[in-house]
Amino acid sequence: MIKFLDLKSQYQGIKPEIDEAIQSVIDNSAFIGGKHVVQFEDSFSNYIGVDYCIGVGNGTDALEIAIEALDMPIGSEIIVPANSFIASSEAVTRSAHRVVFVDIDTESYVISIEDLKKRITPKTKAIMAVHLYGHPCNMDELAKIAKEYNLYIIEDCAQAHGAEYKGKRVGGIGDIATFSFYPGKNLGAYGDGGAITTNNSELAIQCRKIANHGRVAKYDHDFEGRNSRLDGLQAAILNVKLKYLDDWIERRIQIANNYLLELDGIVDLILPVKQDWAKQAYHLFVIRTQRRDELQSYLLQNNIQTGIHYPISLPKLKAYQYLGQAHDQMFANVSDSSLLSLPIGEHLSNKEIEKITFAIKSFF
């Protein structure tokens, strides 16, 4: 079986370092806070190219804390792309704001600039730039819109560790950014984990307070916060894996280029498009075909695992029926039935990629 994701294989490749890191945490009882968390926050902020990194419990917490730190009026509208994981929109509504879904680009699947312009109202206060599948959003255009309407830009980088926009890594371009270290991410922990990055010192301090019961110093609480911490074990693991991230991304790019070359020209198969200004981190390699379910079954019969990201667009979920956007004329509302994610990752060999492309060509 060609696996869609193989975390065990990744672990085996760096096992001595991972085991040593975990043992160090245990030996020093550094389970909450401590040097491993501080080291990771420093290393990750340097990697992204920002001044501040705050480790938190998971990517959803990161989004909620970032939104709270921006201190927008209750009930503000935050624009979110219609194709994403529900955490992107969930964080908005759970923060007492209103989500407004916007369509996605038909080639890169990130937020549609044209549709975004139509969705802005006097109540709009922020844009959530989801760098979906590892492809960065058009940040220059978003910045122009944000400046014109005085809006915040929240970068949702949960799928985009290491992706770049015009040579600058995502996570340091908007006002504030969030990351998830869920195990299946390009940079994944061995449990839940997340981070917030920013160049704004006031936002950084506020995020750290919110995540730590409204305090910086022990027992000195400025307000009621919450408990959201990146624990020492996960930080130690991420410290090891961060050193390999760029190499792993390069392997993903190699595989993606192979897919693009070998699958080009197949009728009824639409391949993703990478913009010239983007370094696509290829968290996912997503194709489209009207025969999606048939192709997925055929590949599984040939021992090839695939995924679907995402089978139901966010406006069509029961959770958002009240918004009335399920029947909007959005590309996201019709493309969800044709999306298919192919295996991609450093665990795949060239022979396995050949088998995948051969199987797809055989199907069509």
Secondary structure, 3 states (H helix, E strand, C coil): CECCCCHHHHHHHCHHHHHHHHHHHHHHCCCCCCHHHHHHHHHHHHHHCCCEEEEECCHHHHHHHHHHHCCCCCCCEEEEECCCCCHHHHHHHCCCCEEEEECECCCCCCECHHHHHHHCCCCEEEEEEECHHHCCCCHHHHHHHHHHHCCEEEEECCCCCCCEECCEECCCCCCEEEEECCCCCCCCCCCCCEEEEECCHHHHHHHHHHHECCECCCCCECCCCCECCCCHHHHHHHHHHHCCHHHHHHHHHHHHHHHHHHCCCCCCCECCCCCCCEECCCCCEEEECCCHHHHHHHHHHCCECCECCCCCCHHHCHHHHHHCCCCCCCHHHHHCCCEEEECCCCCCCHHHHHHHHHHHHHHC
